Amino acid sequence: MPVRVASLDDHEGVTVASWPWERLGDRVEVVAVPHVEGEEDLIAALTPFEVVVAMRERTPLPRAVVERLPALRMVATTGPFNGVLDLAALEDHGVVVSGSCYSASSTAEQAVALLLAVTRRIPAQDRSMKEGRWEHLVGPELWGRTLGVVGLGRIGAMVAKVGLAFGSRVIAWSENLDAGRCAEVGVELATREELFATADFVTVHVRGSERAVGYVSAADLARMKPTAYLVNTSRGSVVDEEALVGALLSGGIAGAGLDVYATEPLPVDHPFRGLANVVLTPHSGYVAAGLYARWGEELVDAIGAYLDHRPVNLITTDAPLLDLPGYGG
């Protein structure tokens, strides 16, 4: 009898349709499970499955859910870590967690795309052209302006280098950032206050965690210039969302490019959906063909290794971040 595998939250339908499941032959039965709201409905949806493929951090698996999934024996997560999995609870219940590679480049590209889209008003100009008009909506160029990068890890560094290539002055800040790392990337170290007060564009690249909730605070947003723009491709909870809505409505900042939200999928009635000065994408910074293909290769093989009783690429409470080669930077 084949092992039942739930592909959870694959909005694009990529995993079931194009991952190399044929490698496992008739050993598995793969079923797409759409996003589920609420713990009771999630438990009902996942109860029949021994293996769950978790698409990044779209759906939490807390202890209250894990304890009520008696068939669950493996979670295969895209990426080298997953902040919404309760690893302790999974370990307590004998559930193996395997991860995969990551990509800095796909999310960095998304951040730059959002920055250009919101500042040069590309969606509005596209809509205008398709409605038969020919009008110029003026927005700022990056050349000669200041790009503030919050978090200078792999993704932040790639965006910083794009800013430098466009002729921006690039400054960076995070709580543990030092001058050595800034020199390595070729940018200036700033204080928190300086970055938010002087940057024309702020792009956020902080890993999501409980400690990072509200990392960009209402006070930070209040320091920004009314002509400044904010881009967030990290996690929605990293930015004080209520304060951001207020700043966008009041003209406290000029606009925002957002790929992540405090609640995902973004509620239909959320204020962001009605704001003309916001460009929105559906947490798709990692939704790229090459990365999805790599994930498919690695996670199908990881599930095969689990079936052979030799699990690989384990994510544990002792090692919650895999040290795997990156893809695309």
N, C-alpha and C positions, 0 to 999 in steps of 0.2 A: 504494500500500500504506500503510495507516494507521500512524502512529507509536505504538509501544506505551508505555503509561504505567502504572507501578506505583504504586498507592496503598498505601503502606507503613504498617502499624500503625494503620489506622483501625478500632479495636475497635468503635466504634459503628455502622460501616457507613454513615456520613453522606456521605462524599465521593463514592463511586460512585453512590449512590442519589439524592442531592439536589443535588449541585453542577451548575451550568449547562453541562454538557459539550456540550449541543446547539449552543452557540455555535460549536463547532469542527467541527460536522458529522461527516463521515466521515474527518476528518484524523487522528483518534486512536482508539485502542482502549484503554479503561481497565480495568485488572484489579486487584482487591483482593488484596493480599499480607499475610497475617496476620503477627504478630510472629514473628521467627525468632531463635533462640538459636544462637550460634556462627558464626564467620566463614565457615567452609566452606559451611554451609547457607545463610547469607545471600547469599554469592556465587552459589550455585546458583539461589536464588530470583530474584535481580535480573539475572542474565546476559542474559535476552532483552530487557531494557527500555532504551529510549533516554532516557526521562524517569522520574524517581522523585519522587513527592510524599512529603515527609517530614513526618510529624505531630509537630511540635515536636521534642523531644529523646529520643524513645522508643528509637531505634536509632542507634548511632554508625556513621558511615561513615569509618573511618580509612584511611590510605594503603594498608595491606595489602589492604583490600577494594577501594578505588577502582582500584588498579593492575590488578585482575583483572576489571574490568567494561568490556570494550572497546567495548560498544555505548552506554555511558552518555554522554550529552551535556548533560543538564540535570537539576538538582535544584531543585524548587520546594518551599520550606519554609514552613510556617505560622509566622507571627511575623516580627519584624524582625531576628532573629539566631538562630543555632543553634549552641550550644557543642559539639555532638558531631560536627559536620562538619569534616573536615580541609580547610580552604579552600585551603591551599597545595597539597595533593595534587590537589584538584579543578582548580585553575588549571593545574597542571603538565600535566594530561591534557585541557585544553581544555573542561572542563565548566562550563557557565553555572550560577550559583546565583542564584535570584530569591526574594525574601521577600515578606512581606505585612504588614498592620497588626497591632496588638497590642490588648489590652484589659487595663487595670488593674482595672476594676470586677469582672470575673468572678472573678478570683483573690482579690481583696479580699473579695468576698461569700463565697467558699468558706472563707477564713480565719475570718471571723466566724461562719459556720455551724458550723464545727468547734469553735470556742471555746465557743459556746453549747451545742453537743451534748455535749461532754465534761464541761463544768462542771455543767450542769443534768441530766446523765445521761439525755438524751432517748432514745437508742436502747434503754437498759435499761427505761425507763418504758413506751415503746411496746411492747416485747416483753412486759412484765408485763401490760399492758392486754389485749393480744391473746390472752394465755393465761388470761384470765378473772379476773385479780387487780386489786385497787385498793389500790396502795401508793405512798407518797411517798418518793422517794429524794432526800435533801437535798443540794443543791450550792450553791456560792457565787454571789452576784450580782456584777455588774461595778460597780455603783454604790458609790462610796466606796473602791474598791480600786485597786491600781496595775497598770496595763498597761504592760509593757515591750516596745518595738518595736525589733527589731534590723534596721536598714536602713530609711531614711526616704525611699526613692524614691517613685514614683507609687503603687505598691501599698501600701507601708508607711504612707504619708501618709493614704490612704483609710481604712485600718484604724484608724489613730490617731484620725481624726476621728469614726469610729463610737464608739470608746472614750470620747472626750470627750462625745459625745451621750448615752451611757449613764451619764455621771457619774463616770467613772474619772479618776484622776490618771494622766496618760500621760507616760512618760519614754522616751527613745530613745537608742540608741548604735549606732555603727558606726565603723570605723577612720578614716574620712574625714569623719565628720559634724561639723558646726560649729554654733555657737549661732545663727547667722543662719538656717540652714535650719530649725532647731527653732522659732525665733520665727515664721517664715513659716507653719508648720503649726499652731503654737499649743501646742507640747508642751515639756517640759523636757529639756535635754541632761543625760545621765548618763554616768558612767564605766562601763566594762565591768563592774567589780566591783560597783558600786552597782546596776546594772540587774538582774544575775542574783541578787544577794543580797536585793533588796527587792521585786521585782515579784511580784505574785500570779499574773500571767499573762504569759508571754513568747511573742511571735509573731515568726516569722523571715521576713524578706523581703530576702534577699541573692541577687544573681544568681549562678548557678552558674558556676564556672570552676576551673581547677587551683589557683589561689591561694585559693579559697574552701573547699577541702576541709577539713573539720574546723573550720570557722570558729567554730562553737559547740562548744567542747571539753569533754572530761571534767571539767576544772577548773571550767568555767562551770556545768555541770550540778550539780556538787557544791556550788556556792554557793547553788543554789536552795533555797527553803524546802520542807519536806515537804508543805506544803499548796498548793504552786504547780503550775501547769499550763503545758505547752509546746505550741505549735501551729507546724507547719512546712508551708508551702505553696510553698516556694522550690525547693530541690533536696535530695534525700535525703543527698547527700554533704556538704552544708553542716553538718550536725549529726553528731557522733561517734555513729554508730548503736549500736555495741557498748556505749558508756557510757550511752546513753539506755535501752537494754534493761535494763541493770543498775539504773539509777535507778528505773525503773518496777517492776521485780521486788522491789527492796529497800524500796520506800516512800520513796526519796530525794526523789521528787516525786509529786504526787497523781495525775497523769494526763497524757495527750497526745492531741492531735488531729493526725493525719498524712495528708497527701495525696501525699507523695513519699518515695522509698525509695532506698537505695544501689543495690539491684538491682531493676529493673522489667522485667516484672511481678513483684510481690512473691512470692518462693518460697512454695509451699504450706505448707512446714514452718517458716516463719519464726516466731520467738517472738512477734512483734507480734500474730499471728493468734489467739493463745491468751490474751491479756491482757484482763481485764475493764475495766481502767482506761484503755483506748485506744480511740479512735474512728478508723476507717480509711476512706479513700476512695481510688479507684484512679487517682491523678494526674489528677483531673478538674476542677482549678481553672479551666481554660480551656474545659472542655466545656460550652459554652452556645450556645443556638440562634442568637442574634444574631451572635456572633463567628464561629461556623462558617459562617454565610451570607456574612459579609463575606470570610472567607478564600476561600470558593468563588468569589465574584465576582472577587477579585483574582488568585488563582492560575490560574484557567482563562484569564483574560485574559493573564496573564504567559506561560503556555504557548503561547497563540496568538501573542503577540509573538515568542517564540522561534522558532516555526515560520515566521514572516514575516521572520526574520533581523534583528530589531530588539529584542533582549531588554531588559526593563525591570526596575526595582527590584532592581538587582544588589547582592549581598552579596559582598564581596571581602576579601582580606587587608588591603588598604588601608582599607576601610570595612566592617568586620564587623558594624556595627549600622546598620540603615536609619533615616533620619530621616523616618518616615512618620506621618501623623496617627493618633492613637490612636482606639480605639473604646470608648466607655463610660468615659472617664476616663483 
